[in-house]
């Protein structure tokens, strides 16, 4: 099954690695388990992407 949630532990190269999943009423996966990212890592990556975005747009 195709998956766009790169923060789920079951995500691998755009696909879900589970054999079966359950969806809630909103169509969201109930099996999703989010990876734990530290605030420090998030801040660093946000800055990297922010800086890259502005380099490319100039």
Buried (B, 14 or more C-beta within 10 A) or exposed (E): EEBEEEEBEBBEEEEBEBEEEEEEEEEEBEEBEEEEEEEEEEEEEEEEEEEEEEEEEE
